[in-house]
Amino acid sequence: MPTEYINSMGDRSDRDGEMFGAFYIQELQPDGKTTNYLDSKFIVGCFDVEKQAVRLNKNYERTLSHETIEKLKEGYKKALEKQKQD
């Protein structure tokens, strides 16, 4: 993850996305609550224990696209605003 978009002053538990909010995708749940998920563009892959192999993520961006960088900037700004509200 590009460290310049991590809000180091944000809450370390990061339940509300104060610290790593720039990297999250938010989804509204049926009960009206918002859930944060790490954007798959930042996940290289996962380890398959049964096959003892790494499965690479096809959505991973080794070099971030212009669109992704703009989303990061917007998300970072929102993360800073959340911190100021507390």
N, CA, C and O of each residue as an XYZ file, in Angstrom:
344
protein
N       0.833     -1.179      0.000
C       0.000      0.000      0.000
C       0.882      1.248      0.000
O       1.878      1.307      0.721
N       0.529      2.213     -0.781
C       1.296      3.459     -0.778
C       1.142      4.178      0.563
O       0.043      4.595      0.927
N       2.226      4.318      1.278
C       2.171      4.870      2.636
C       1.713      6.318      2.701
O       1.242      6.763      3.747
N       1.840      7.062      1.612
C       1.435      8.471      1.652
C      -0.083      8.635      1.790
O      -0.556      9.743      2.043
N      -0.852      7.555      1.629
C      -2.310      7.624      1.780
C      -2.787      6.977      3.081
O      -3.986      6.772      3.268
N      -1.862      6.659      3.973
C      -2.215      6.139      5.297
C      -2.246      7.315      6.261
O      -1.266      8.048      6.394
N      -3.370      7.486      6.927
C      -3.522      8.555      7.907
C      -2.921      8.076      9.229
O      -3.604      7.428     10.022
N      -1.674      8.385      9.464
C      -0.961      7.874     10.641
C      -1.525      8.414     11.957
O      -1.244      7.858     13.019
N      -2.306      9.475     11.904
C      -2.912     10.025     13.113
C      -4.282      9.405     13.395
O      -4.883      9.678     14.434
N      -4.770      8.584     12.487
C      -6.083      7.968     12.642
C      -6.094      6.868     13.691
O      -5.047      6.400     14.138
N      -7.290      6.468     14.072
C      -7.496      5.420     15.071
C      -6.914      4.106     14.563
O      -7.264      3.646     13.476
N      -6.033      3.508     15.345
C      -5.337      2.280     14.928
C      -6.286      1.085     14.779
O      -6.001      0.174     14.002
N      -7.397      1.072     15.500
C      -8.342     -0.038     15.337
C      -9.006      0.041     13.969
O      -9.395     -0.983     13.408
N      -9.137      1.240     13.434
C      -9.595      1.532     12.079
C     -10.946      0.938     11.721
O     -11.183      0.622     10.555
N     -11.824      0.781     12.675
C     -13.157      0.270     12.368
C     -13.932      1.230     11.472
O     -14.762      0.795     10.673
N     -13.673      2.516     11.595
C     -14.390      3.507     10.799
C     -13.579      4.011      9.612
O     -14.026      4.915      8.907
N     -12.421      3.459      9.380
C     -11.618      3.847      8.235
C     -10.849      5.129      8.415
O     -10.556      5.817      7.437
N     -10.513      5.469      9.656
C      -9.737      6.688      9.883
C      -8.290      6.547      9.422
O      -7.707      7.511      8.926
N      -7.718      5.394      9.575
C      -6.310      5.213      9.245
C      -6.097      4.711      7.808
O      -5.298      5.274      7.060
N      -6.816      3.657      7.435
C      -6.639      3.049      6.119
C      -7.849      3.267      5.211
O      -8.032      2.542      4.233
N      -8.660      4.249      5.528
C      -9.900      4.508      4.792
C      -9.715      4.717      3.305
O     -10.614      4.400      2.526
N      -8.580      5.239      2.892
C      -8.336      5.480      1.467
C      -8.303      4.174      0.675
O      -8.504      4.186     -0.539
N      -8.053      3.058      1.340
C      -7.911      1.770      0.667
C      -9.194      0.929      0.721
O      -9.226     -0.192      0.215
N     -10.239      1.473      1.332
C     -11.477      0.718      1.527
C     -12.521      1.002      0.458
O     -12.565      2.078     -0.138
N     -13.352      0.002      0.243
C     -14.588      0.147     -0.517
C     -15.694      0.006      0.526
O     -15.674     -0.923      1.333
N     -16.644      0.914      0.511
C     -17.732      0.851      1.484
C     -18.982      0.289      0.827
O     -19.339      0.659     -0.291
N     -19.637     -0.614      1.545
C     -20.885     -1.193      1.066
C     -21.953     -1.022      2.124
O     -21.718     -1.254      3.309
N     -23.134     -0.612      1.677
C     -24.273     -0.447      2.571
C     -24.948     -1.802      2.743
O     -25.316     -2.446      1.759
N     -25.112     -2.235      3.990
C     -25.711     -3.527      4.301
C     -27.231     -3.382      4.386
O     -27.733     -2.270      4.550
N     -27.970     -4.489      4.276
C     -29.441     -4.433      4.352
C     -29.961     -3.801      5.649
O     -31.052     -3.230      5.669
N     -29.176     -3.905      6.732
C     -29.609     -3.317      8.004
C     -29.297     -1.820      8.094
O     -29.562     -1.188      9.117
N     -28.730     -1.254      7.014
C     -28.444      0.177      6.979
C     -27.051      0.562      7.430
O     -26.658      1.722      7.302
N     -26.294     -0.394      7.958
C     -24.933     -0.113      8.398
C     -23.970     -0.184      7.216
O     -24.227     -0.879      6.233
N     -22.867      0.538      7.325
C     -21.845      0.540      6.289
C     -20.702     -0.376      6.712
O     -20.246     -0.328      7.855
N     -20.241     -1.215      5.777
C     -19.125     -2.124      6.025
C     -17.973     -1.739      5.122
O     -18.169     -1.468      3.937
N     -16.750     -1.712      5.689
C     -15.546     -1.403      4.931
C     -14.858     -2.690      4.493
O     -14.683     -3.612      5.289
N     -14.468     -2.744      3.214
C     -13.716     -3.864      2.664
C     -12.464     -3.318      1.995
O     -12.511     -2.269      1.353
N     -11.352     -4.015      2.139
C     -10.130     -3.626      1.464
C     -10.316     -3.812     -0.044
O     -10.722     -4.882     -0.497
N     -10.022     -2.778     -0.805
C     -10.147     -2.836     -2.262
C      -9.201     -3.906     -2.796
O      -8.026     -3.939     -2.430
N      -9.708     -4.773     -3.652
C      -8.914     -5.891     -4.166
C      -7.718     -5.440     -5.001
O      -6.820     -6.241     -5.260
N      -7.685     -4.188     -5.423
C      -6.553     -3.690     -6.201
C      -5.260     -3.684     -5.386
O      -4.169     -3.588     -5.947
N      -5.386     -3.787     -4.054
C      -4.222     -3.740     -3.166
C      -3.848     -5.110     -2.606
O      -2.947     -5.211     -1.774
N      -4.527     -6.157     -3.049
C      -4.264     -7.515     -2.564
C      -3.551     -8.307     -3.662
O      -4.118     -8.550     -4.727
N      -2.314     -8.706     -3.398
C      -1.521     -9.440     -4.390
C      -2.140    -10.807     -4.660
O      -2.243    -11.229     -5.812
N      -2.544    -11.489     -3.614
C      -3.115    -12.819     -3.757
C      -3.333    -13.432     -2.394
O      -3.290    -12.741     -1.376
N      -3.564    -14.723     -2.379
C      -3.761    -15.428     -1.117
C      -3.078    -16.787     -1.190
O      -2.798    -17.298     -2.275
N      -2.819    -17.354     -0.044
C      -2.162    -18.652      0.029
C      -3.214    -19.741      0.170
O      -4.013    -19.722      1.107
N      -3.214    -20.678     -0.750
C      -4.121    -21.814     -0.719
C      -3.450    -22.921      0.087
O      -2.491    -23.540     -0.374
N      -3.954    -23.162      1.278
C      -3.338    -24.122      2.188
C      -3.414    -25.546      1.638
O      -2.463    -26.317      1.767
N      -4.531    -25.888      1.033
C      -4.700    -27.251      0.525
C      -3.725    -27.568     -0.608
O      -3.182    -28.671     -0.672
N      -3.506    -26.603     -1.497
C      -2.611    -26.821     -2.633
C      -1.187    -26.357     -2.353
O      -0.285    -26.568     -3.163
N      -0.990    -25.718     -1.191
C       0.322    -25.187     -0.821
C       0.875    -24.284     -1.935
O       2.029    -24.404     -2.349
N       0.022    -23.393     -2.394
C       0.415    -22.498     -3.485
C      -0.252    -21.137     -3.304
O      -1.274    -21.010     -2.630
N       0.343    -20.139     -3.915
C      -0.218    -18.794     -3.885
C      -1.123    -18.630     -5.099
O      -0.747    -18.954     -6.226
N      -2.326    -18.118     -4.841
C      -3.241    -17.779     -5.938
C      -3.190    -16.269     -6.120
O      -3.534    -15.516     -5.209
N      -2.764    -15.831     -7.289
C      -2.632    -14.411     -7.544
C      -3.991    -13.785     -7.853
O      -4.867    -14.419     -8.441
N      -4.143    -12.531     -7.442
C      -5.373    -11.781     -7.649
C      -5.290    -11.060     -8.993
O      -4.380    -10.262     -9.212
N      -6.224    -11.333     -9.882
C      -6.197    -10.724    -11.211
C      -6.492     -9.224    -11.165
O      -6.179     -8.514    -12.121
N      -7.087     -8.725    -10.075
C      -7.418     -7.298     -9.947
C      -6.290     -6.468     -9.345
O      -6.373     -5.240     -9.314
N      -5.240     -7.126     -8.866
C      -4.128     -6.416     -8.226
C      -3.448     -5.473     -9.216
O      -3.179     -5.841    -10.359
N      -3.175     -4.248     -8.756
C      -2.478     -3.263     -9.582
C      -1.079     -3.032     -9.013
O      -0.912     -2.310     -8.029
N      -0.091     -3.640     -9.630
C       1.298     -3.426     -9.198
C       1.666     -1.959     -9.390
O       2.269     -1.342     -8.512
N       1.303     -1.413    -10.530
C       1.462      0.016    -10.803
C       0.061      0.603    -10.818
O      -0.769      0.226    -11.645
N      -0.196      1.518     -9.913
C      -1.547      2.058     -9.766
C      -1.945      2.901    -10.966
O      -1.159      3.695    -11.483
N      -3.180      2.707    -11.393
C      -3.715      3.489    -12.505
C      -4.044      4.902    -12.026
O      -4.141      5.159    -10.826
N      -4.211      5.796    -12.970
C      -4.567      7.179    -12.647
C      -5.888      7.210    -11.873
O      -6.033      7.970    -10.916
N      -6.844      6.386    -12.288
C      -8.149      6.314    -11.626
C      -8.004      5.869    -10.172
O      -8.638      6.441     -9.284
N      -7.188      4.871     -9.925
C      -6.972      4.370     -8.569
C      -6.312      5.434     -7.693
O      -6.682      5.597     -6.530
N      -5.348      6.150     -8.240
C      -4.675      7.211     -7.484
C      -5.670      8.310     -7.105
O      -5.626      8.825     -5.988
N      -6.553      8.665     -8.014
C      -7.566      9.693     -7.717
C      -8.509      9.216     -6.617
O      -8.884      9.997     -5.742
N      -8.898      7.932     -6.653
C      -9.751      7.371     -5.593
C      -9.019      7.371     -4.251
O      -9.624      7.636     -3.212
N      -7.730      7.075     -4.273
C      -6.932      7.103     -3.045
C      -6.897      8.507     -2.448
O      -7.057      8.674     -1.239
N      -6.689      9.504     -3.283
C      -6.651     10.889     -2.803
C      -7.977     11.281     -2.177
O      -8.009     11.916     -1.122
N      -9.073     10.903     -2.825
C     -10.406     11.202     -2.303
C     -10.653     10.467     -0.985
O     -11.168     11.047     -0.029
N     -10.283      9.193     -0.942
C     -10.449      8.403      0.272
C      -9.598      8.907      1.416
O     -10.029      8.883      2.568
N      -8.397      9.362      1.116
C      -7.507      9.914      2.144
C      -8.108     11.181      2.740
O      -8.053     11.395      3.951
N      -8.676     12.010      1.886
C      -9.320     13.240      2.353
C     -10.495     12.914      3.289
O     -10.673     13.566      4.317
N     -11.287     11.907      2.927
C     -12.412     11.481      3.768
C     -11.915     10.920      5.104
O     -12.524     11.166      6.146
N     -10.820     10.174      5.074
C     -10.256      9.605      6.304
C      -9.813     10.726      7.253
O     -10.024     10.632      8.462
N      -9.211     11.770      6.718
C      -8.803     12.914      7.536
C     -10.009     13.616      8.132
O      -9.975     14.044      9.285
N     -11.081     13.735      7.345
C     -12.309     14.377      7.844
C     -12.938     13.563      8.967
O     -13.440     14.140      9.932
N     -12.923     12.239      8.863
C     -13.470     11.375      9.919
C     -12.701     11.582     11.211
O     -13.290     11.640     12.290
N     -11.384     11.693     11.098
C     -10.556     11.876     12.290
C     -10.885     13.190     12.964
O     -10.938     13.251     14.192
N     -11.106     14.239     12.201
C     -11.392     15.573     12.762
C     -12.733     15.595     13.483
O     -12.920     16.376     14.416
N     -13.681     14.733     13.056
C     -15.007     14.692     13.665
C     -14.970     14.094     15.062
O     -15.843     14.385     15.881
N     -13.991     13.276     15.341
C     -13.921     12.599     16.661
C     -13.327     13.451     17.723
O     -13.207     13.017     18.869
